[in-house]
Amino acid sequence: MYNIMIIDDNMGNLKVLVSMLNVKGYSIRTFTSGKMALKSAVLKKPDLVLLDIDMPDMNGYEVCQHFKENEKLRDIPIIFISAFSQMQNIVTGFNVGGVDYITKPFQWQEVIARVNTQIEILRAKRETELVLTKTFVGSVQIMADILATTKPDVFHFATRLQGIIKKMTEALNLSSRWVYEIAGLLSMIGYVIFPDERLSQYLNGNQHAITPKEKKDALAFSVSLIAKIPRLEPVVAIFNQYDVTIASERLAEPLENWTQEMIGMNMLDLIVYYLVLSSQNKVQSNVFEHIMTLTERYHKELIRVLIKVEIRKIDEKEIAVAINDLKPGMILSRDVLTDEGIKLLKTNTEITENLRLLIRGYQKHIAINEPIYVWRKEPHV
C-alpha cells in the first residue's frame, strides 16, 4: 500500500482529496501545516506528497525546498495543488522541485490520473532498484566465492582487510561505508593472476615478491571484472586512484577535505602495507612505530585510527564451538583444517557472515575438524 501525504490548510480540500484517493486504496496522511508535515515525513517517509501552494506561515514552495534539502526526503515526488488561474505558480513549483500539479477545483479523473502516474513511476523505479540490488549482491558474492575457492589465502587476507576497514570507517564516521568495505574485499580479486608460491611469499611478509607494476596490473584486472556490475562505480573510482600521487599539502589537510576516492585508496594501501608488514614482523609495537613514520605517504588520521583499532588486548583463554555456533565477529585461535589436514582458515581470521556461510557450505561436501577454536571474547582496544 502506497503512502500519500496531503498538505493543505483548507480542511474542505483535504476531505475531497481523501475521498477521491481512498477509493484507490492508498494510505493517506493529511496535514494543515507544512512544519508538522515535515516532522512527520522524517519519522515516516511518504511515497508521494500532494502540496498546496497557498498556505500561511510556510507556503508550498518553502515546504518543497525543505523536502529537497533533506537527504532522507529529497527523492519524494511532490505534486503541487494550485488554482487553474495560477499557472505562473505551477512554473515556480516545477523550478523548486515539483514533478506535477493538480488544479482546483478538483476533477476526479485528473487527480487519479496524476497520482497514478507518479505511483507507477515509483513502482517501476523500485522494481529496477530491486533487480539492481539482487544483481549487485549476487555479483559481489560470486567474486568473493571465486577468490575463496581459487586463492583461499588471498581470500583470508581480503577478509582481514575488509574487517579493519569496517572498524576504521566506523571510527572515522565515514558515510557510504559499504563502498570502502567492498573495495577492500574486491581489491584482492585481481591477485588470482599470480602463482601460489609468489602469493604465499608476499602474504607472509616478502613485500618484494610482487612488484608495484604487478600490483597495478592486478588492480586493473579487478576493475575489468567489476566495472560493469551495477552500483560498483564508486569502488572502481577508488581503484582508479592507485597511480595518483597525493601531494604533501593534501596530506596535511583535514581528512574531511578529501574525496571518497582519495580516502579509499590511501586507506586500502595503508592497511595492505600494514598486514604484509605484520606478517614479516610479529612484534606489533615495532610495526606501529614504523607505520607512524609514513606520514609522507599516508594521511596521519588514517594512521592514527588504524593503530587505534589494531591495538588489541586478547584474552588468551579459548573456547571450542561447533561450526553451526560460529558467529560473525569471532576470532579464530587456531587454524581450521579438514580431516585430511588441508588448511581452510588461518589463526586470527575474523569470522564474517560470508565466511560463516562459506564454512557451512564446505561442511556439506568435505569433513572439517570440529570443534572450532576461537578466543573467548572479541579483541578490544
C-alpha positions in Angstrom: 0.0 0.0 0.0 1.5 3.3 -1.1 1.5 6.1 1.5 0.4 9.6 0.3 0.8 12.8 2.3 -1.5 15.7 1.6 -0.6 19.1 2.9 -3.3 21.8 2.6 -4.5 24.3 5.2 -8.1 24.0 3.8 -10.0 21.2 5.5 -12.5 21.1 2.7 -9.8 20.4 0.1 -8.3 17.7 2.3 -11.7 15.9 2.7 -12.3 15.9 -1.1 -8.8 14.6 -1.9 -9.0 11.9 0.8 -12.4 10.7 -0.5 -11.0 10.5 -4.1 -7.8 8.6 -3.2 -9.3 6.3 -0.6 -11.3 4.7 -3.4 -7.9 3.5 -4.9 -6.8 2.0 -1.7 -4.0 4.5 -0.9 -3.0 5.1 2.7 -3.5 8.8 3.3 -2.0 11.2 5.9 -3.3 14.8 6.0 -1.7 18.0 7.4 -2.8 21.6 7.6 0.8 22.8 8.5 3.9 22.4 6.4 6.1 22.3 9.6 4.1 19.4 11.1 4.1 17.6 7.8 7.9 17.8 7.6 8.4 16.4 11.1 6.1 13.5 10.3 7.8 12.8 7.0 11.2 12.4 8.7 9.6 9.9 11.1 7.7 8.0 8.4 8.7 8.7 4.8 5.7 9.1 2.4 5.8 7.7 -1.1 4.1 10.8 -2.6 3.2 14.3 -1.4 0.3 16.5 -2.6 1.2 20.0 -1.6 -0.9 23.2 -1.7 1.0 26.3 -2.8 -1.0 29.0 -0.9 -0.6 28.3 2.8 0.1 30.7 5.7 3.3 30.7 7.8 5.2 28.4 5.3 4.0 28.3 1.7 4.2 25.3 -0.6 7.4 26.4 -2.3 9.2 26.7 1.1 7.9 23.3 2.2 9.1 21.8 -1.0 12.5 23.3 -0.6 12.8 21.8 2.9 11.9 18.4 1.5 14.6 18.8 -1.2 17.2 19.9 1.3 16.7 16.9 3.5 18.8 13.9 2.3 16.2 11.4 3.5 13.3 13.2 1.8 14.6 14.8 -1.3 13.7 11.9 -3.6 9.9 12.0 -2.7 7.9 13.2 -5.7 5.8 16.3 -4.9 2.6 17.2 -6.8 1.6 20.9 -6.3 -2.0 21.9 -5.8 -3.0 25.3 -7.3 -6.0 27.1 -8.7 -6.3 26.8 -12.5 -5.8 30.5 -13.0 -2.4 30.5 -11.2 -0.3 28.9 -13.9 2.7 31.0 -13.1 2.6 29.4 -9.7 2.9 26.0 -11.4 6.1 27.1 -13.3 7.6 28.2 -10.0 6.6 24.9 -8.4 8.5 22.9 -11.1 11.5 25.1 -10.6 11.7 24.3 -6.9 11.4 20.6 -7.4 7.8 19.7 -8.1 7.0 16.9 -10.6 3.4 17.7 -11.5 0.4 19.7 -10.5 -3.3 19.3 -9.7 -5.7 22.2 -10.3 -8.6 23.4 -8.2 -11.5 22.9 -8.3 -10.6 19.2 -8.3 -11.6 16.9 -11.1 -11.7 13.2 -10.0 -10.2 11.9 -13.3 -7.3 14.4 -13.2 -6.4 13.7 -9.6 -6.4 10.0 -10.0 -4.5 10.1 -13.3 -1.8 12.4 -12.0 -1.4 10.4 -8.7 -1.4 7.1 -10.5 1.3 8.3 -13.0 3.7 9.1 -10.1 2.9 5.9 -8.3 3.6 3.9 -11.5 6.9 5.7 -11.9 7.7 4.9 -8.3 6.8 1.3 -8.7 8.9 0.9 -11.8 11.8 2.6 -10.0 11.6 0.3 -7.0 11.4 -2.8 -9.3 14.5 -1.6 -11.0 16.2 -0.9 -7.7 15.3 -4.5 -6.5 16.8 -6.0 -9.7 20.0 -3.9 -9.4 20.3 -4.8 -5.7 20.0 -8.5 -6.4 22.5 -8.2 -9.2 24.9 -6.2 -7.1 24.7 -8.5 -4.0 24.9 -11.7 -6.2 27.8 -10.4 -8.2 29.9 -9.4 -5.2 29.1 -12.8 -3.6 30.3 -14.5 -6.8 33.5 -12.5 -6.8 34.2 -13.4 -3.2 33.4 -17.1 -3.9 35.8 -17.1 -6.8 38.5 -15.7 -4.6 37.7 -18.1 -1.7 37.8 -21.2 -3.9 40.8 -20.3 -6.1 43.1 -18.5 -3.7 42.0 -19.2 -0.1 45.0 -17.4 1.4 44.2 -14.3 -0.6 40.5 -14.5 0.5 41.5 -14.7 4.1 43.8 -11.7 3.6 41.0 -9.8 1.9 38.5 -10.5 4.7 41.1 -9.3 7.3 41.5 -6.2 5.1 37.7 -5.7 4.9 37.4 -6.2 8.7 39.9 -3.5 9.5 38.3 -1.1 7.0 34.9 -1.7 8.7 36.4 -0.7 12.1 38.2 2.3 10.7 35.2 3.7 8.8 33.1 3.3 11.9 35.7 5.1 14.0 36.0 7.9 11.4 32.2 8.0 11.0 32.5 8.0 7.2 29.4 7.9 5.0 28.8 5.1 2.5 30.9 2.7 4.5 29.8 -0.2 2.3 31.9 1.3 -0.6 35.1 1.1 1.4 34.3 -2.4 2.7 33.6 -3.9 -0.7 36.6 -2.1 -2.1 38.7 -3.9 0.5 37.2 -7.3 -0.4 37.4 -6.9 -4.1 40.7 -5.2 -4.3 42.4 -8.6 -4.0 40.3 -10.4 -6.7 43.0 -9.5 -9.3 45.6 -11.4 -7.3 44.3 -14.6 -8.8 46.7 -13.9 -11.7 49.8 -14.6 -9.6 51.3 -18.0 -8.9 50.7 -19.5 -5.5 54.3 -19.5 -4.5 54.8 -15.8 -5.1 51.5 -15.0 -3.4 52.5 -17.0 -0.4 55.8 -15.1 -0.2 54.0 -11.8 -0.4 51.3 -12.5 2.1 53.9 -13.9 4.5 55.8 -10.6 4.6 58.0 -10.5 1.4 56.9 -7.2 0.0 59.2 -7.5 -3.0 57.6 -10.8 -4.1 55.1 -8.7 -6.1 56.3 -5.5 -7.8 54.3 -2.2 -7.8 53.7 -2.7 -11.5 52.3 -6.1 -10.9 50.0 -4.8 -8.1 48.8 -2.2 -10.6 48.1 -4.9 -13.1 46.2 -6.9 -10.5 44.1 -3.9 -9.6 43.4 -3.3 -13.3 42.2 -6.9 -13.6 39.9 -6.4 -10.6 38.5 -3.3 -12.4 37.9 -5.3 -15.6 35.9 -7.9 -13.6 33.7 -5.5 -11.7 33.4 -2.4 -13.9 30.0 -3.5 -15.4 28.4 -4.6 -12.1 25.7 -2.0 -11.2 26.4 0.2 -8.2 30.1 -0.6 -8.0 31.1 2.6 -9.8 32.3 4.2 -6.5 34.6 1.1 -5.9 36.0 1.4 -9.4 36.6 5.1 -8.8 38.7 4.2 -5.7 40.7 1.7 -7.6 41.4 4.2 -10.4 43.2 6.4 -7.8 46.0 3.8 -7.5 48.6 5.7 -9.5 47.6 9.2 -8.2 50.3 10.7 -6.0 48.9 12.6 -3.1 50.9 15.9 -2.6 52.3 16.7 0.8 50.0 19.7 1.1 46.9 17.4 0.6 48.2 15.0 3.2 48.3 18.0 5.6 44.7 18.8 5.0 41.9 17.6 7.3 40.6 14.2 6.1 37.1 15.7 5.6 38.5 17.7 2.7 39.4 14.5 0.9 37.2 12.8 -1.7 35.9 9.3 -1.1 38.2 8.0 -3.8 41.3 9.5 -2.1 40.3 8.2 1.4 39.5 4.8 0.0 42.8 4.2 -1.9 45.0 5.7 0.8 43.3 3.6 3.4 43.5 0.4 1.3 47.2 0.9 0.5 47.9 1.6 4.2 46.1 -1.5 5.5 47.7 -3.8 2.9 51.1 -2.5 3.8 50.4 -2.9 7.5 49.1 -6.5 7.0 52.1 -7.6 4.9 54.5 -5.9 7.3 52.8 -7.6 10.3 53.3 -11.0 8.6 57.0 -10.3 8.5 57.4 -8.7 11.9 55.5 -10.4 14.7 56.2 -7.6 17.2 53.2 -5.4 16.8 54.8 -2.4 18.6 57.6 -2.4 16.0 55.1 -2.4 13.2 53.2 0.5 14.7 56.4 2.5 15.2 57.3 2.1 11.5 53.8 2.9 10.3 53.8 6.1 12.3 56.8 7.3 10.3 54.9 7.1 7.0 53.0 10.5 7.2 54.5 11.5 3.8 52.7 8.6 2.2 49.5 8.1 4.3 47.2 10.6 6.0 48.1 10.9 9.6 44.5 10.5 10.7 44.2 7.1 8.9 47.4 6.0 10.5 46.1 7.1 14.0 42.8 5.2 13.5 44.5 2.1 12.1 46.7 1.9 15.2 43.8 2.6 17.5 41.6 -0.3 16.1 44.5 -2.7 15.9 46.0 -2.2 19.4 44.1 -5.2 20.9 44.2 -7.0 24.2 43.1 -10.6 23.7 42.0 -12.9 26.5 44.0 -16.0 25.6 41.6 -18.4 27.0 39.9 -20.4 24.2 36.5 -21.8 23.8 35.6 -24.6 21.4 32.4 -24.1 19.3 30.7 -26.2 16.7 30.6 -24.9 13.1 26.9 -24.2 13.4 27.7 -22.0 16.5 30.2 -19.8 14.7 29.1 -16.1 14.8 30.4 -13.0 12.9 33.0 -11.2 15.0 34.6 -14.3 16.5 38.4 -14.6 16.1 40.0 -17.9 15.3 42.6 -19.0 17.9 43.7 -22.0 15.8 43.7 -22.9 12.1 40.6 -24.6 10.7 41.5 -27.8 9.0 39.8 -30.6 7.0 40.1 -34.2 8.2 42.8 -34.6 5.6 44.8 -31.7 7.1 44.1 -29.1 4.4 44.1 -25.6 5.9 40.8 -23.7 5.3 41.2 -20.7 7.6 44.2 -19.3 9.4 44.6 -18.4 13.1 43.4 -14.8 13.9 41.0 -14.7 11.0 37.8 -12.8 12.0 34.6 -14.7 11.1 32.3 -12.6 8.9 28.8 -13.6 7.8 30.2 -14.6 4.3 32.9 -16.7 5.9 30.4 -18.4 8.2 28.2 -19.3 5.3 31.3 -20.5 3.3 32.4 -22.8 6.1 28.9 -24.3 6.5 28.9 -24.8 2.7 32.2 -26.6 2.8 30.9 -28.7 5.6 28.2 -30.2 3.3 30.9 -31.6 0.9 34.1 -32.2 2.9 34.8 -33.2 6.5 36.0 -30.3 8.7 37.7 -30.9 12.0 35.4 -29.8 14.9 35.3 -28.1 17.3 36.5 -24.8 16.0 38.6 -22.9 18.5 38.0 -19.1 19.0 39.0 -16.5 21.5 36.7 -16.3 24.5 35.7 -12.8 23.6 36.4 -10.3 20.8 39.5 -8.2 20.8 39.0 -4.8 22.3 41.0 -1.6 22.4 
